Every structure is written in C-alpha cells, then in structure tokens.
C-alpha cells in the first residue's frame, strides 16, 4: 500500500504501526503519529495503517 512517511511517499507491506516501524528499522525510542494524531507506544501494535495514511516518526535528538 502507499503511505506518506515523514513527508515522503512510500510503499509498505506493514498492516500496523509497529510493523511499519520494524520494517523501516526504527528503534523503540521514537514518537509516532498517524494522520496527525499522536499514537503512544503501547497502542502501536493495535494501530492499523491504511492506504494514504500519513505517518510521522520522530526521534529525540541529543546535544547541548
């Protein structure tokens, strides 16, 4: 299916948000949103993704 991941169109075979994160190599320490709605880590496995969804994945940055 076709989705938008961090503003970039892409294809995925994943059916849930957690599967997408694993497919794309994201670690567990990220923040996620589906179609503009925050998705906590505890709900990622139960959060389906569908054709045309917009997924945002943000990782914390270190620095000072």
mmCIF file as Biopython writes it, N, C-alpha, C and O atoms, coordinates in Angstrom:
data_model
#
loop_
_atom_site.group_PDB
_atom_site.id
_atom_site.type_symbol
_atom_site.label_atom_id
_atom_site.label_alt_id
_atom_site.label_comp_id
_atom_site.label_asym_id
_atom_site.label_entity_id
_atom_site.label_seq_id
_atom_site.pdbx_PDB_ins_code
_atom_site.Cartn_x
_atom_site.Cartn_y
_atom_site.Cartn_z
_atom_site.occupancy
_atom_site.B_iso_or_equiv
_atom_site.auth_seq_id
_atom_site.auth_asym_id
_atom_site.pdbx_PDB_model_num
ATOM 1   N N  . UNK A ? 1  ? 0.834  -1.176 0.000  1.0 0.0 1  A 1 
ATOM 2   C CA . UNK A ? 1  ? 0.000  0.000  0.000  1.0 0.0 1  A 1 
ATOM 3   C C  . UNK A ? 1  ? 0.877  1.236  0.000  1.0 0.0 1  A 1 
ATOM 4   O O  . UNK A ? 1  ? 2.059  1.173  0.339  1.0 0.0 1  A 1 
ATOM 5   N N  . UNK A ? 2  ? 0.303  2.340  -0.375 1.0 0.0 2  A 1 
ATOM 6   C CA . UNK A ? 2  ? 1.016  3.608  -0.434 1.0 0.0 2  A 1 
ATOM 7   C C  . UNK A ? 2  ? 0.646  4.458  0.776  1.0 0.0 2  A 1 
ATOM 8   O O  . UNK A ? 2  ? -0.529 4.659  1.079  1.0 0.0 2  A 1 
ATOM 9   N N  . UNK A ? 3  ? 1.687  4.955  1.465  1.0 0.0 3  A 1 
ATOM 10  C CA . UNK A ? 3  ? 1.507  5.843  2.600  1.0 0.0 3  A 1 
ATOM 11  C C  . UNK A ? 3  ? 2.490  7.005  2.453  1.0 0.0 3  A 1 
ATOM 12  O O  . UNK A ? 3  ? 3.302  7.030  1.528  1.0 0.0 3  A 1 
ATOM 13  N N  . UNK A ? 4  ? 2.408  7.955  3.367  1.0 0.0 4  A 1 
ATOM 14  C CA . UNK A ? 4  ? 3.407  9.012  3.450  1.0 0.0 4  A 1 
ATOM 15  C C  . UNK A ? 4  ? 4.101  8.870  4.796  1.0 0.0 4  A 1 
ATOM 16  O O  . UNK A ? 4  ? 3.451  8.913  5.840  1.0 0.0 4  A 1 
ATOM 17  N N  . UNK A ? 5  ? 5.408  8.703  4.775  1.0 0.0 5  A 1 
ATOM 18  C CA . UNK A ? 5  ? 6.198  8.535  5.986  1.0 0.0 5  A 1 
ATOM 19  C C  . UNK A ? 5  ? 7.137  9.724  6.129  1.0 0.0 5  A 1 
ATOM 20  O O  . UNK A ? 5  ? 8.028  9.927  5.304  1.0 0.0 5  A 1 
ATOM 21  N N  . UNK A ? 6  ? 6.933  10.501 7.175  1.0 0.0 6  A 1 
ATOM 22  C CA . UNK A ? 6  ? 7.742  11.702 7.422  1.0 0.0 6  A 1 
ATOM 23  C C  . UNK A ? 6  ? 7.789  12.609 6.193  1.0 0.0 6  A 1 
ATOM 24  O O  . UNK A ? 6  ? 8.836  13.156 5.846  1.0 0.0 6  A 1 
ATOM 25  N N  . UNK A ? 7  ? 6.642  12.755 5.549  1.0 0.0 7  A 1 
ATOM 26  C CA . UNK A ? 7  ? 6.523  13.662 4.419  1.0 0.0 7  A 1 
ATOM 27  C C  . UNK A ? 7  ? 6.938  13.095 3.076  1.0 0.0 7  A 1 
ATOM 28  O O  . UNK A ? 7  ? 6.861  13.790 2.063  1.0 0.0 7  A 1 
ATOM 29  N N  . UNK A ? 8  ? 7.379  11.840 3.047  1.0 0.0 8  A 1 
ATOM 30  C CA . UNK A ? 8  ? 7.845  11.212 1.812  1.0 0.0 8  A 1 
ATOM 31  C C  . UNK A ? 8  ? 6.935  10.047 1.429  1.0 0.0 8  A 1 
ATOM 32  O O  . UNK A ? 8  ? 6.718  9.147  2.241  1.0 0.0 8  A 1 
ATOM 33  N N  . UNK A ? 9  ? 6.401  10.047 0.211  1.0 0.0 9  A 1 
ATOM 34  C CA . UNK A ? 9  ? 5.582  8.909  -0.220 1.0 0.0 9  A 1 
ATOM 35  C C  . UNK A ? 9  ? 6.406  7.626  -0.236 1.0 0.0 9  A 1 
ATOM 36  O O  . UNK A ? 9  ? 7.565  7.629  -0.649 1.0 0.0 9  A 1 
ATOM 37  N N  . UNK A ? 10 ? 5.799  6.532  0.215  1.0 0.0 10 A 1 
ATOM 38  C CA . UNK A ? 10 ? 6.494  5.246  0.179  1.0 0.0 10 A 1 
ATOM 39  C C  . UNK A ? 10 ? 5.476  4.115  0.133  1.0 0.0 10 A 1 
ATOM 40  O O  . UNK A ? 10 ? 4.288  4.306  0.393  1.0 0.0 10 A 1 
ATOM 41  N N  . UNK A ? 11 ? 5.977  2.938  -0.202 1.0 0.0 11 A 1 
ATOM 42  C CA . UNK A ? 11 ? 5.147  1.726  -0.226 1.0 0.0 11 A 1 
ATOM 43  C C  . UNK A ? 11 ? 5.535  0.863  0.966  1.0 0.0 11 A 1 
ATOM 44  O O  . UNK A ? 11 ? 6.695  0.834  1.377  1.0 0.0 11 A 1 
ATOM 45  N N  . UNK A ? 12 ? 4.552  0.164  1.513  1.0 0.0 12 A 1 
ATOM 46  C CA . UNK A ? 12 ? 4.810  -0.728 2.634  1.0 0.0 12 A 1 
ATOM 47  C C  . UNK A ? 12 ? 3.890  -1.939 2.571  1.0 0.0 12 A 1 
ATOM 48  O O  . UNK A ? 12 ? 2.791  -1.879 2.018  1.0 0.0 12 A 1 
ATOM 49  N N  . UNK A ? 13 ? 4.357  -3.026 3.143  1.0 0.0 13 A 1 
ATOM 50  C CA . UNK A ? 13 ? 3.525  -4.222 3.290  1.0 0.0 13 A 1 
ATOM 51  C C  . UNK A ? 13 ? 2.994  -4.324 4.717  1.0 0.0 13 A 1 
ATOM 52  O O  . UNK A ? 13 ? 2.207  -5.220 5.022  1.0 0.0 13 A 1 
ATOM 53  N N  . UNK A ? 14 ? 3.423  -3.406 5.598  1.0 0.0 14 A 1 
ATOM 54  C CA . UNK A ? 14 ? 3.024  -3.434 7.004  1.0 0.0 14 A 1 
ATOM 55  C C  . UNK A ? 14 ? 1.541  -3.106 7.145  1.0 0.0 14 A 1 
ATOM 56  O O  . UNK A ? 14 ? 0.995  -2.283 6.410  1.0 0.0 14 A 1 
ATOM 57  N N  . UNK A ? 15 ? 0.904  -3.770 8.108  1.0 0.0 15 A 1 
ATOM 58  C CA . UNK A ? 15 ? -0.516 -3.503 8.344  1.0 0.0 15 A 1 
ATOM 59  C C  . UNK A ? 15 ? -0.767 -2.786 9.664  1.0 0.0 15 A 1 
ATOM 60  O O  . UNK A ? 15 ? -1.880 -2.329 9.925  1.0 0.0 15 A 1 
ATOM 61  N N  . UNK A ? 16 ? 0.279  -2.686 10.504 1.0 0.0 16 A 1 
ATOM 62  C CA . UNK A ? 16 ? 0.148  -1.957 11.762 1.0 0.0 16 A 1 
ATOM 63  C C  . UNK A ? 16 ? 1.308  -0.975 11.900 1.0 0.0 16 A 1 
ATOM 64  O O  . UNK A ? 16 ? 2.323  -1.082 11.211 1.0 0.0 16 A 1 
ATOM 65  N N  . UNK A ? 17 ? 1.135  -0.032 12.793 1.0 0.0 17 A 1 
ATOM 66  C CA . UNK A ? 17 ? 2.190  0.956  13.008 1.0 0.0 17 A 1 
ATOM 67  C C  . UNK A ? 17 ? 3.461  0.295  13.537 1.0 0.0 17 A 1 
ATOM 68  O O  . UNK A ? 17 ? 4.559  0.653  13.110 1.0 0.0 17 A 1 
ATOM 69  N N  . UNK A ? 18 ? 3.337  -0.655 14.451 1.0 0.0 18 A 1 
ATOM 70  C CA . UNK A ? 18 ? 4.538  -1.323 14.966 1.0 0.0 18 A 1 
ATOM 71  C C  . UNK A ? 18 ? 5.251  -2.108 13.870 1.0 0.0 18 A 1 
ATOM 72  O O  . UNK A ? 18 ? 6.482  -2.138 13.841 1.0 0.0 18 A 1 
ATOM 73  N N  . UNK A ? 19 ? 4.511  -2.739 12.977 1.0 0.0 19 A 1 
ATOM 74  C CA . UNK A ? 19 ? 5.127  -3.473 11.867 1.0 0.0 19 A 1 
ATOM 75  C C  . UNK A ? 19 ? 5.860  -2.527 10.923 1.0 0.0 19 A 1 
ATOM 76  O O  . UNK A ? 19 ? 6.925  -2.864 10.406 1.0 0.0 19 A 1 
ATOM 77  N N  . UNK A ? 20 ? 5.297  -1.355 10.700 1.0 0.0 20 A 1 
ATOM 78  C CA . UNK A ? 20 ? 5.952  -0.357 9.853  1.0 0.0 20 A 1 
ATOM 79  C C  . UNK A ? 20 ? 7.264  0.099  10.477 1.0 0.0 20 A 1 
ATOM 80  O O  . UNK A ? 20 ? 8.274  0.213  9.783  1.0 0.0 20 A 1 
ATOM 81  N N  . UNK A ? 21 ? 7.256  0.358  11.778 1.0 0.0 21 A 1 
ATOM 82  C CA . UNK A ? 21 ? 8.485  0.782  12.455 1.0 0.0 21 A 1 
ATOM 83  C C  . UNK A ? 21 ? 9.565  -0.282 12.330 1.0 0.0 21 A 1 
ATOM 84  O O  . UNK A ? 21 ? 10.724 0.039  12.070 1.0 0.0 21 A 1 
ATOM 85  N N  . UNK A ? 22 ? 9.195  -1.546 12.513 1.0 0.0 22 A 1 
ATOM 86  C CA . UNK A ? 22 ? 10.158 -2.639 12.377 1.0 0.0 22 A 1 
ATOM 87  C C  . UNK A ? 22 ? 10.651 -2.747 10.937 1.0 0.0 22 A 1 
ATOM 88  O O  . UNK A ? 22 ? 11.846 -2.917 10.699 1.0 0.0 22 A 1 
ATOM 89  N N  . UNK A ? 23 ? 9.740  -2.650 9.985  1.0 0.0 23 A 1 
ATOM 90  C CA . UNK A ? 23 ? 10.090 -2.746 8.566  1.0 0.0 23 A 1 
ATOM 91  C C  . UNK A ? 23 ? 11.094 -1.674 8.162  1.0 0.0 23 A 1 
ATOM 92  O O  . UNK A ? 23 ? 11.996 -1.929 7.364  1.0 0.0 23 A 1 
ATOM 93  N N  . UNK A ? 24 ? 10.934 -0.472 8.715  1.0 0.0 24 A 1 
ATOM 94  C CA . UNK A ? 24 ? 11.788 0.663  8.340  1.0 0.0 24 A 1 
ATOM 95  C C  . UNK A ? 24 ? 12.995 0.847  9.249  1.0 0.0 24 A 1 
ATOM 96  O O  . UNK A ? 24 ? 13.778 1.779  9.064  1.0 0.0 24 A 1 
ATOM 97  N N  . UNK A ? 25 ? 13.151 -0.046 10.238 1.0 0.0 25 A 1 
ATOM 98  C CA . UNK A ? 25 ? 14.347 -0.023 11.072 1.0 0.0 25 A 1 
ATOM 99  C C  . UNK A ? 25 ? 14.352 1.007  12.186 1.0 0.0 25 A 1 
ATOM 100 O O  . UNK A ? 25 ? 15.420 1.365  12.682 1.0 0.0 25 A 1 
ATOM 101 N N  . UNK A ? 26 ? 13.194 1.490  12.589 1.0 0.0 26 A 1 
ATOM 102 C CA . UNK A ? 26 ? 13.130 2.433  13.694 1.0 0.0 26 A 1 
ATOM 103 C C  . UNK A ? 26 ? 13.228 1.679  15.008 1.0 0.0 26 A 1 
ATOM 104 O O  . UNK A ? 26 ? 12.692 0.578  15.137 1.0 0.0 26 A 1 
ATOM 105 N N  . UNK A ? 27 ? 13.908 2.262  15.981 1.0 0.0 27 A 1 
ATOM 106 C CA . UNK A ? 27 ? 14.013 1.670  17.305 1.0 0.0 27 A 1 
ATOM 107 C C  . UNK A ? 27 ? 12.791 2.022  18.141 1.0 0.0 27 A 1 
ATOM 108 O O  . UNK A ? 27 ? 11.877 2.697  17.666 1.0 0.0 27 A 1 
ATOM 109 N N  . UNK A ? 28 ? 12.778 1.559  19.399 1.0 0.0 28 A 1 
ATOM 110 C CA . UNK A ? 28 ? 11.619 1.777  20.262 1.0 0.0 28 A 1 
ATOM 111 C C  . UNK A ? 28 ? 11.513 3.189  20.831 1.0 0.0 28 A 1 
ATOM 112 O O  . UNK A ? 28 ? 10.443 3.577  21.301 1.0 0.0 28 A 1 
ATOM 113 N N  . UNK A ? 29 ? 12.577 3.953  20.800 1.0 0.0 29 A 1 
ATOM 114 C CA . UNK A ? 29 ? 12.594 5.281  21.418 1.0 0.0 29 A 1 
ATOM 115 C C  . UNK A ? 29 ? 12.225 6.369  20.413 1.0 0.0 29 A 1 
ATOM 116 O O  . UNK A ? 29 ? 13.025 7.259  20.124 1.0 0.0 29 A 1 
ATOM 117 N N  . UNK A ? 30 ? 11.005 6.289  19.886 1.0 0.0 30 A 1 
ATOM 118 C CA . UNK A ? 30 ? 10.510 7.283  18.942 1.0 0.0 30 A 1 
ATOM 119 C C  . UNK A ? 30 ? 9.108  7.704  19.356 1.0 0.0 30 A 1 
ATOM 120 O O  . UNK A ? 30 ? 8.430  7.006  20.109 1.0 0.0 30 A 1 
ATOM 121 N N  . UNK A ? 31 ? 8.687  8.859  18.849 1.0 0.0 31 A 1 
ATOM 122 C CA . UNK A ? 31 ? 7.308  9.319  18.996 1.0 0.0 31 A 1 
ATOM 123 C C  . UNK A ? 31 ? 6.625  9.111  17.649 1.0 0.0 31 A 1 
ATOM 124 O O  . UNK A ? 31 ? 7.238  9.299  16.598 1.0 0.0 31 A 1 
ATOM 125 N N  . UNK A ? 32 ? 5.353  8.723  17.687 1.0 0.0 32 A 1 
ATOM 126 C CA . UNK A ? 32 ? 4.658  8.425  16.433 1.0 0.0 32 A 1 
ATOM 127 C C  . UNK A ? 32 ? 3.304  9.118  16.361 1.0 0.0 32 A 1 
ATOM 128 O O  . UNK A ? 32 ? 2.653  9.379  17.372 1.0 0.0 32 A 1 
ATOM 129 N N  . UNK A ? 33 ? 2.910  9.405  15.128 1.0 0.0 33 A 1 
ATOM 130 C CA . UNK A ? 33 ? 1.584  9.974  14.874 1.0 0.0 33 A 1 
ATOM 131 C C  . UNK A ? 33 ? 1.037  9.356  13.596 1.0 0.0 33 A 1 
ATOM 132 O O  . UNK A ? 33 ? 1.787  9.070  12.662 1.0 0.0 33 A 1 
ATOM 133 N N  . UNK A ? 34 ? -0.269 9.154  13.563 1.0 0.0 34 A 1 
ATOM 134 C CA . UNK A ? 34 ? -0.968 8.645  12.381 1.0 0.0 34 A 1 
ATOM 135 C C  . UNK A ? 34 ? -2.031 9.656  12.006 1.0 0.0 34 A 1 
ATOM 136 O O  . UNK A ? 34 ? -2.938 9.932  12.791 1.0 0.0 34 A 1 
ATOM 137 N N  . UNK A ? 35 ? -1.921 10.204 10.817 1.0 0.0 35 A 1 
ATOM 138 C CA . UNK A ? 35 ? -2.864 11.209 10.315 1.0 0.0 35 A 1 
ATOM 139 C C  . UNK A ? 35 ? -3.044 12.363 11.299 1.0 0.0 35 A 1 
ATOM 140 O O  . UNK A ? 35 ? -4.150 12.860 11.510 1.0 0.0 35 A 1 
ATOM 141 N N  . UNK A ? 36 ? -1.918 12.776 11.896 1.0 0.0 36 A 1 
ATOM 142 C CA . UNK A ? 36 ? -1.922 13.925 12.787 1.0 0.0 36 A 1 
ATOM 143 C C  . UNK A ? 36 ? -2.271 13.634 14.230 1.0 0.0 36 A 1 
ATOM 144 O O  . UNK A ? 36 ? -2.240 14.541 15.062 1.0 0.0 36 A 1 
ATOM 145 N N  . UNK A ? 37 ? -2.606 12.385 14.555 1.0 0.0 37 A 1 
ATOM 146 C CA . UNK A ? 37 ? -2.955 12.020 15.924 1.0 0.0 37 A 1 
ATOM 147 C C  . UNK A ? 37 ? -1.822 11.232 16.565 1.0 0.0 37 A 1 
ATOM 148 O O  . UNK A ? 37 ? -1.353 10.238 16.010 1.0 0.0 37 A 1 
ATOM 149 N N  . UNK A ? 38 ? -1.383 11.683 17.743 1.0 0.0 38 A 1 
ATOM 150 C CA . UNK A ? 38 ? -0.331 11.001 18.488 1.0 0.0 38 A 1 
ATOM 151 C C  . UNK A ? 38 ? -0.742 9.564  18.791 1.0 0.0 38 A 1 
ATOM 152 O O  . UNK A ? 38 ? -1.883 9.304  19.172 1.0 0.0 38 A 1 
ATOM 153 N N  . UNK A ? 39 ? 0.198  8.632  18.618 1.0 0.0 39 A 1 
ATOM 154 C CA . UNK A ? 39 ? -0.038 7.224  18.950 1.0 0.0 39 A 1 
ATOM 155 C C  . UNK A ? 39 ? 1.011  6.807  19.976 1.0 0.0 39 A 1 
ATOM 156 O O  . UNK A ? 39 ? 2.193  6.728  19.641 1.0 0.0 39 A 1 
ATOM 157 N N  . UNK A ? 40 ? 0.608  6.537  21.219 1.0 0.0 40 A 1 
ATOM 158 C CA . UNK A ? 40 ? 1.580  6.110  22.222 1.0 0.0 40 A 1 
ATOM 159 C C  . UNK A ? 40 ? 2.139  4.730  21.896 1.0 0.0 40 A 1 
ATOM 160 O O  . UNK A ? 40 ? 1.512  3.943  21.188 1.0 0.0 40 A 1 
ATOM 161 N N  . UNK A ? 41 ? 3.323  4.452  22.422 1.0 0.0 41 A 1 
ATOM 162 C CA . UNK A ? 41 ? 3.992  3.179  22.146 1.0 0.0 41 A 1 
ATOM 163 C C  . UNK A ? 41 ? 3.114  1.990  22.498 1.0 0.0 41 A 1 
ATOM 164 O O  . UNK A ? 41 ? 3.154  0.970  21.810 1.0 0.0 41 A 1 
ATOM 165 N N  . UNK A ? 42 ? 2.330  2.102  23.547 1.0 0.0 42 A 1 
ATOM 166 C CA . UNK A ? 42 ? 1.501  0.979  23.991 1.0 0.0 42 A 1 
ATOM 167 C C  . UNK A ? 42 ? 0.386  0.630  23.015 1.0 0.0 42 A 1 
ATOM 168 O O  . UNK A ? 42 ? -0.193 -0.453 23.105 1.0 0.0 42 A 1 
ATOM 169 N N  . UNK A ? 43 ? 0.074  1.526  22.085 1.0 0.0 43 A 1 
ATOM 170 C CA . UNK A ? 43 ? -1.009 1.279  21.125 1.0 0.0 43 A 1 
ATOM 171 C C  . UNK A ? 43 ? -0.532 1.008  19.703 1.0 0.0 43 A 1 
ATOM 172 O O  . UNK A ? 43 ? -1.355 0.761  18.821 1.0 0.0 43 A 1 
ATOM 173 N N  . UNK A ? 44 ? 0.761  1.046  19.461 1.0 0.0 44 A 1 
ATOM 174 C CA . UNK A ? 44 ? 1.279  0.895  18.092 1.0 0.0 44 A 1 
ATOM 175 C C  . UNK A ? 44 ? 0.939  -0.460 17.474 1.0 0.0 44 A 1 
ATOM 176 O O  . UNK A ? 44 ? 0.624  -0.539 16.286 1.0 0.0 44 A 1 
ATOM 177 N N  . UNK A ? 45 ? 1.000  -1.514 18.264 1.0 0.0 45 A 1 
ATOM 178 C CA . UNK A ? 45 ? 0.726  -2.845 17.719 1.0 0.0 45 A 1 
ATOM 179 C C  . UNK A ? 45 ? -0.736 -2.991 17.310 1.0 0.0 45 A 1 
ATOM 180 O O  . UNK A ? 45 ? -1.053 -3.750 16.394 1.0 0.0 45 A 1 
ATOM 181 N N  . UNK A ? 46 ? -1.615 -2.277 17.976 1.0 0.0 46 A 1 
ATOM 182 C CA . UNK A ? 46 ? -3.053 -2.348 17.685 1.0 0.0 46 A 1 
ATOM 183 C C  . UNK A ? 46 ? -3.518 -1.257 16.729 1.0 0.0 46 A 1 
ATOM 184 O O  . UNK A ? 46 ? -4.705 -1.181 16.412 1.0 0.0 46 A 1 
ATOM 185 N N  . UNK A ? 47 ? -2.593 -0.404 16.262 1.0 0.0 47 A 1 
ATOM 186 C CA . UNK A ? 47 ? -2.958 0.702  15.377 1.0 0.0 47 A 1 
ATOM 187 C C  . UNK A ? 47 ? -2.766 0.293  13.923 1.0 0.0 47 A 1 
ATOM 188 O O  . UNK A ? 47 ? -1.632 0.155  13.463 1.0 0.0 47 A 1 
ATOM 189 N N  . UNK A ? 48 ? -3.869 0.097  13.191 1.0 0.0 48 A 1 
ATOM 190 C CA . UNK A ? 48 ? -3.740 -0.280 11.779 1.0 0.0 48 A 1 
ATOM 191 C C  . UNK A ? 48 ? -3.306 0.912  10.939 1.0 0.0 48 A 1 
ATOM 192 O O  . UNK A ? 48 ? -3.589 2.063  11.275 1.0 0.0 48 A 1 
ATOM 193 N N  . UNK A ? 49 ? -2.623 0.622  9.853  1.0 0.0 49 A 1 
ATOM 194 C CA . UNK A ? 49 ? -2.341 1.668  8.866  1.0 0.0 49 A 1 
ATOM 195 C C  . UNK A ? 49 ? -3.020 1.267  7.569  1.0 0.0 49 A 1 
ATOM 196 O O  . UNK A ? 49 ? -3.164 0.085  7.258  1.0 0.0 49 A 1 
ATOM 197 N N  . UNK A ? 50 ? -3.430 2.276  6.823  1.0 0.0 50 A 1 
ATOM 198 C CA . UNK A ? 50 ? -4.154 2.022  5.592  1.0 0.0 50 A 1 
ATOM 199 C C  . UNK A ? 50 ? -3.671 2.890  4.453  1.0 0.0 50 A 1 
ATOM 200 O O  . UNK A ? 50 ? -2.863 3.800  4.635  1.0 0.0 50 A 1 
ATOM 201 N N  . UNK A ? 51 ? -4.174 2.594  3.298  1.0 0.0 51 A 1 
ATOM 202 C CA . UNK A ? 51 ? -3.825 3.324  2.075  1.0 0.0 51 A 1 
ATOM 203 C C  . UNK A ? 51 ? -3.989 4.826  2.306  1.0 0.0 51 A 1 
ATOM 204 O O  . UNK A ? 51 ? -5.036 5.292  2.754  1.0 0.0 51 A 1 
ATOM 205 N N  . UNK A ? 52 ? -2.929 5.567  1.988  1.0 0.0 52 A 1 
ATOM 206 C CA . UNK A ? 52 ? -2.975 7.023  2.061  1.0 0.0 52 A 1 
ATOM 207 C C  . UNK A ? 52 ? -2.699 7.613  3.431  1.0 0.0 52 A 1 
ATOM 208 O O  . UNK A ? 52 ? -2.691 8.835  3.576  1.0 0.0 52 A 1 
ATOM 209 N N  . UNK A ? 53 ? -2.472 6.778  4.448  1.0 0.0 53 A 1 
ATOM 210 C CA . UNK A ? 53 ? -2.199 7.314  5.785  1.0 0.0 53 A 1 
ATOM 211 C C  . UNK A ? 53 ? -0.917 8.138  5.779  1.0 0.0 53 A 1 
ATOM 212 O O  . UNK A ? 53 ? 0.010  7.891  5.008  1.0 0.0 53 A 1 
ATOM 213 N N  . UNK A ? 54 ? -0.902 9.131  6.673  1.0 0.0 54 A 1 
ATOM 214 C CA . UNK A ? 54 ? 0.280  9.957  6.891  1.0 0.0 54 A 1 
ATOM 215 C C  . UNK A ? 54 ? 0.869  9.573  8.247  1.0 0.0 54 A 1 
ATOM 216 O O  . UNK A ? 54 ? 0.232  9.757  9.283  1.0 0.0 54 A 1 
ATOM 217 N N  . UNK A ? 55 ? 2.085  9.041  8.231  1.0 0.0 55 A 1 
ATOM 218 C CA . UNK A ? 55 ? 2.752  8.597  9.438  1.0 0.0 55 A 1 
ATOM 219 C C  . UNK A ? 55 ? 3.954  9.491  9.694  1.0 0.0 55 A 1 
ATOM 220 O O  . UNK A ? 55 ? 4.757  9.755  8.799  1.0 0.0 55 A 1 
ATOM 221 N N  . UNK A ? 56 ? 4.063  9.955  10.943 1.0 0.0 56 A 1 
ATOM 222 C CA . UNK A ? 56 ? 5.226  10.741 11.360 1.0 0.0 56 A 1 
ATOM 223 C C  . UNK A ? 56 ? 5.937  9.961  12.450 1.0 0.0 56 A 1 
ATOM 224 O O  . UNK A ? 56 ? 5.308  9.463  13.384 1.0 0.0 56 A 1 
ATOM 225 N N  . UNK A ? 57 ? 7.264  9.859  12.324 1.0 0.0 57 A 1 
ATOM 226 C CA . UNK A ? 57 ? 8.096  9.196  13.318 1.0 0.0 57 A 1 
ATOM 227 C C  . UNK A ? 57 ? 9.208  10.174 13.692 1.0 0.0 57 A 1 
ATOM 228 O O  . UNK A ? 57 ? 9.981  10.614 12.840 1.0 0.0 57 A 1 
ATOM 229 N N  . UNK A ? 58 ? 9.271  10.502 14.969 1.0 0.0 58 A 1 
ATOM 230 C CA . UNK A ? 58 ? 10.263 11.476 15.441 1.0 0.0 58 A 1 
ATOM 231 C C  . UNK A ? 58 ? 11.123 10.839 16.501 1.0 0.0 58 A 1 
ATOM 232 O O  . UNK A ? 58 ? 10.616 10.196 17.421 1.0 0.0 58 A 1 
ATOM 233 N N  . UNK A ? 59 ? 12.432 11.015 16.375 1.0 0.0 59 A 1 
ATOM 234 C CA . UNK A ? 59 ? 13.390 10.517 17.361 1.0 0.0 59 A 1 
ATOM 235 C C  . UNK A ? 59 ? 13.960 11.701 18.123 1.0 0.0 59 A 1 
ATOM 236 O O  . UNK A ? 59 ? 14.159 12.776 17.556 1.0 0.0 59 A 1 
ATOM 237 N N  . UNK A ? 60 ? 14.224 11.503 19.416 1.0 0.0 60 A 1 
ATOM 238 C CA . UNK A ? 60 ? 14.813 12.550 20.236 1.0 0.0 60 A 1 
ATOM 239 C C  . UNK A ? 60 ? 16.240 12.837 19.760 1.0 0.0 60 A 1 
ATOM 240 O O  . UNK A ? 60 ? 16.970 11.930 19.363 1.0 0.0 60 A 1 
ATOM 241 N N  . UNK A ? 61 ? 16.612 14.088 19.809 1.0 0.0 61 A 1 
ATOM 242 C CA . UNK A ? 61 ? 17.960 14.492 19.415 1.0 0.0 61 A 1 
ATOM 243 C C  . UNK A ? 61 ? 18.751 14.817 20.676 1.0 0.0 61 A 1 
ATOM 244 O O  . UNK A ? 61 ? 18.223 15.432 21.603 1.0 0.0 61 A 1 
ATOM 245 N N  . UNK A ? 62 ? 20.010 14.406 20.711 1.0 0.0 62 A 1 
ATOM 246 C CA . UNK A ? 62 ? 20.877 14.751 21.832 1.0 0.0 62 A 1 
ATOM 247 C C  . UNK A ? 62 ? 21.781 15.891 21.422 1.0 0.0 62 A 1 
ATOM 248 O O  . UNK A ? 62 ? 22.100 16.062 20.245 1.0 0.0 62 A 1 
ATOM 249 N N  . UNK A ? 63 ? 22.173 16.640 22.376 1.0 0.0 63 A 1 
ATOM 250 C CA . UNK A ? 63 ? 23.087 17.746 22.083 1.0 0.0 63 A 1 
ATOM 251 C C  . UNK A ? 63 ? 23.027 18.761 23.200 1.0 0.0 63 A 1 
ATOM 252 O O  . UNK A ? 63 ? 22.318 18.589 24.191 1.0 0.0 63 A 1 
ATOM 253 N N  . UNK A ? 64 ? 23.767 19.793 23.019 1.0 0.0 64 A 1 
ATOM 254 C CA . UNK A ? 64 ? 23.749 20.770 24.098 1.0 0.0 64 A 1 
ATOM 255 C C  . UNK A ? 64 ? 24.334 22.080 23.692 1.0 0.0 64 A 1 
ATOM 256 O O  . UNK A ? 64 ? 24.389 23.008 24.499 1.0 0.0 64 A 1 
#
